[in-house]
Amino acid sequence: MTDTQNSTDTAPEQDAPEAVERPWADVHTEHHKMLRLAPQQTDRVTGGRPLRFVEFGYAERNNKGQSLLRMVIQLPGQRVRKEQNRLDVWVDHETKRVSFGPQSSVQIEPLNRGLGRFLLAQAISWARKKWPHYKVDGVDLASKDALSEDTRLRRDHFLRIQGFDVVYTDAQHMKGSVKDVQVEDLLADWNTEKVQFVEILEAAQMLQQAEQNLAEQEVKLRQHEDKVSKYKREDTGLRFTITCLVAFCVFQAGLLIWIATHR
């Protein structure tokens, strides 16, 4: 071996610095509430928007250095990808910074139902109650969202209405970013006409009312079925009567013809 090789083999290995992993990577939601998505007019892009109920789940973790709020929207009877319908809020108490995840961008299903703004409002409300003097990290916006002018305007309106400052470095509005902002300067509002919490008692009342409406509809249906059955019986009787009358008329006509031809 050469001297260089010997020195390399005998020298202590220097490990590359490992990326610091955040705790609570596998935490699952522990508290759950029901949300009502109000029916809306059909959208030309996203299609029909009927009445729908979804589940809002969240979990919170805290230690001396960090805090986490994880929120997830579950769609009954429908599966979504792991990165969809999820918003994480990470708080670093050493740097007094707040950041949102996943890093790739928040993907919401169903679209255009107010769920994205609802999740962001919950995140802002949670942070404002605890650390209003912290700062939210700025982030570069995905250029794919700017390929369509309508999509870009929707995204920018969504962010600005919550208090974020969206800026662009190019005239084509492709390279956008959100600037750092103080937590207390953000707005924790969402469109309550689109998304509403449904309490257990209220859900039970809705279920009870739906059952009563169903029972009333069943009574009306039976009444209509009785009327249809009655009309069918009357129709059968009339058909029989008409058949008898036709047969009698044919018999009478034949009898008259026979009498006339045998005189």
C-alpha positions in Angstrom: 0.0 0.0 0.0 1.1 3.6 -0.6 1.6 6.0 2.2 -1.6 7.8 1.2 -3.6 4.7 1.4 -2.1 3.8 4.8 -2.9 7.2 6.3 -6.5 6.9 4.9 -7.0 3.5 6.4 -5.5 4.3 9.8 -7.1 7.7 10.2 -10.4 7.8 12.2 -13.4 8.0 10.0 -15.3 11.3 10.0 -19.0 10.7 9.7 -21.0 13.2 7.6 -23.4 15.3 9.7 -26.7 13.6 9.9 -29.9 15.5 9.1 -31.8 16.3 12.3 -35.1 14.4 12.3 -38.1 15.9 13.8 -39.8 14.0 16.6 -43.3 12.5 16.4 -43.1 11.5 12.8 -45.6 8.7 13.2 -48.1 10.4 15.5 -51.7 9.8 14.6 -54.7 12.0 15.3 -56.3 11.4 18.7 -59.2 13.9 18.8 -62.0 13.8 16.2 -64.9 16.1 15.2 -67.4 16.0 12.4 -67.5 18.7 9.8 -70.5 19.6 7.5 -69.6 20.8 4.0 -72.6 22.9 3.0 -74.0 22.2 -0.5 -73.0 24.7 -3.1 -73.6 25.4 -6.8 -71.8 23.2 -9.3 -68.4 24.7 -10.1 -67.2 24.7 -13.7 -63.8 23.4 -12.8 -64.4 21.0 -9.8 -67.9 19.9 -10.7 -70.8 19.1 -8.3 -70.6 20.2 -4.6 -73.4 18.4 -2.7 -73.9 18.2 1.0 -71.2 16.1 2.6 -69.9 15.2 6.1 -66.2 14.6 6.8 -64.0 13.9 9.9 -61.5 16.4 11.3 -58.8 14.8 13.4 -55.9 16.4 15.3 -53.1 15.6 17.7 -50.8 17.9 19.7 -47.3 17.2 21.0 -45.0 19.4 23.1 -41.5 19.2 24.6 -38.9 21.8 25.7 -37.6 22.4 22.2 -40.5 21.8 19.8 -44.2 21.6 19.4 -46.4 19.9 16.8 -50.0 20.2 15.8 -51.0 17.6 13.2 -54.4 17.9 11.5 -56.0 15.4 9.1 -59.3 15.4 7.1 -60.8 11.9 6.7 -63.4 11.2 3.9 -65.8 8.4 4.8 -65.9 5.9 2.0 -63.0 7.4 0.2 -59.3 6.9 0.4 -56.7 9.6 -0.2 -52.9 9.5 -0.4 -50.9 9.9 2.8 -49.8 13.4 1.9 -53.3 14.6 1.1 -55.7 16.3 3.6 -52.9 16.8 6.1 -51.4 19.9 7.7 -48.6 19.9 10.2 -47.6 23.0 12.3 -44.1 22.8 13.6 -42.8 25.2 16.3 -39.1 25.6 17.2 -38.9 27.2 20.6 -35.2 27.9 20.4 -35.4 30.0 17.2 -39.0 31.0 17.9 -40.1 30.0 14.4 -43.2 28.4 13.1 -43.4 26.3 9.9 -46.1 24.4 8.0 -45.8 21.1 6.3 -45.8 18.9 4.3 -43.0 20.8 2.5 -44.3 19.9 -1.0 -47.6 21.9 -0.4 -50.9 21.0 1.2 -53.1 19.0 -1.1 -56.8 19.0 -0.2 -59.6 16.7 -1.4 -62.4 17.5 -2.2 -61.3 20.7 -3.9 -63.0 24.1 -3.6 -65.1 23.2 -0.5 -63.3 25.5 2.0 -61.3 22.8 3.7 -57.9 24.3 3.0 -58.7 27.6 4.5 -60.4 25.8 7.4 -57.2 23.8 8.2 -55.0 26.9 7.9 -57.3 28.9 10.2 -57.1 26.1 12.9 -53.3 26.2 12.6 -53.1 30.0 13.0 -55.6 30.0 15.9 -53.5 27.3 17.7 -50.2 29.2 17.2 -51.7 32.7 18.1 -53.0 31.4 21.4 -49.6 30.1 22.5 -46.8 32.0 20.7 -48.1 35.2 19.0 -44.6 36.8 19.1 -43.1 33.9 17.0 -42.4 34.2 13.3 -43.8 32.0 10.5 -41.1 30.9 8.0 -41.5 32.1 4.5 -41.6 29.6 1.7 -41.2 29.4 -2.1 -44.5 28.7 -3.9 -44.8 25.8 -6.3 -44.5 27.0 -9.9 -46.9 24.4 -11.1 -49.7 26.2 -9.3 -49.0 29.3 -11.5 -49.4 27.5 -14.8 -53.1 28.4 -14.8 -53.9 32.0 -14.1 -57.1 31.0 -12.4 -55.3 28.5 -10.1 -52.6 31.1 -9.2 -55.2 33.7 -8.3 -57.1 31.2 -6.2 -53.9 30.3 -4.3 -52.8 33.9 -3.8 -56.2 34.9 -2.6 -56.3 31.9 -0.2 -53.0 33.0 1.3 -53.5 36.7 1.4 -56.9 36.5 3.0 -55.2 34.7 6.0 -52.6 37.5 6.3 -49.7 36.2 4.3 -47.7 38.4 1.9 -47.3 36.8 -1.5 -44.5 38.3 -3.7 -43.1 37.6 -7.1 -39.6 38.1 -8.6 -40.7 37.8 -12.3 -43.2 39.5 -14.5 -44.8 36.2 -15.5 -45.8 35.5 -11.8 -44.1 32.1 -11.9 -41.5 32.5 -9.1 -43.6 33.4 -6.1 -42.9 33.2 -2.4 -44.5 33.9 1.0 -42.6 36.3 3.2 -41.9 35.8 6.9 -44.7 37.1 9.0 -45.4 37.5 12.7 -47.9 34.9 14.0 -50.1 37.6 15.6 -50.5 39.3 12.2 -52.2 36.2 10.7 -56.0 35.8 10.6 -57.7 32.7 11.9 -60.9 33.0 10.0 -62.5 30.6 7.5 -65.8 30.6 5.5 -68.3 29.2 8.1 -71.0 29.1 5.4 -69.0 26.4 3.7 -67.5 24.4 6.6 -69.2 24.0 10.0 -68.5 22.0 13.1 -71.2 19.5 14.0 -71.5 18.5 17.6 -72.7 15.1 18.7 -76.1 16.3 20.0 -76.6 18.2 16.8 -75.7 15.2 14.7 -78.1 13.1 16.7 -80.9 15.6 16.1 -80.1 15.6 12.4 -80.2 11.8 12.3 -83.5 11.8 14.2 -85.0 14.4 11.9 -83.8 12.4 8.9 -85.4 9.3 10.3 -88.7 11.1 10.9 -88.6 12.5 7.3 -87.9 8.9 6.1 -90.9 7.6 8.1 -93.2 10.3 6.7 -92.0 9.5 3.1 -92.7 5.9 3.7 -96.3 6.7 4.8 -96.8 8.9 1.8 -95.3 6.2 -0.4 -97.7 3.5 1.0 -100.6 5.9 0.5 -99.6 6.4 -3.2 -99.2 2.6 -3.6 -102.7 2.1 -2.2 -104.1 4.6 -4.6 -102.2 3.0 -7.5 -103.5 -0.4 -6.4 -107.1 1.0 -6.2 -106.8 2.5 -9.7 -105.4 -0.8 -11.0 -108.4 -2.7 -9.5 -110.8 -0.1 -11.0 -109.0 -0.3 -14.3 -109.2 -4.1 -14.3 -113.0 -3.9 -13.5 -113.6 -1.3 -16.2 -111.6 -3.4 -18.8 -113.8 -6.5 -17.9 -117.0 -4.4 -18.2 -115.9 -3.0 -21.5 -115.0 -6.4 -22.8 -118.4 -7.8 -21.8 -120.1 -4.8 -23.4 -118.2 -5.3 -26.6 -119.0 -9.0 -26.6 -122.7 -8.3 -26.0 -122.7 -5.7 -28.8 -121.1 -8.2 -31.2 -123.6 -10.8 -30.1 -126.5 -8.4 -30.7 -125.2 -7.3 -34.1 -124.8 -11.0 -35.1 -128.3 -11.7 -33.9 -129.8 -8.8 -35.8 -128.0 -9.8 -38.9 -129.2 -13.4 -38.6 -132.8 -12.2 -38.1 -132.6 -9.9 -41.1 -131.3 -12.6 -43.4 -133.8 -15.3 -42.3 -137.1 -13.6 -42.7 
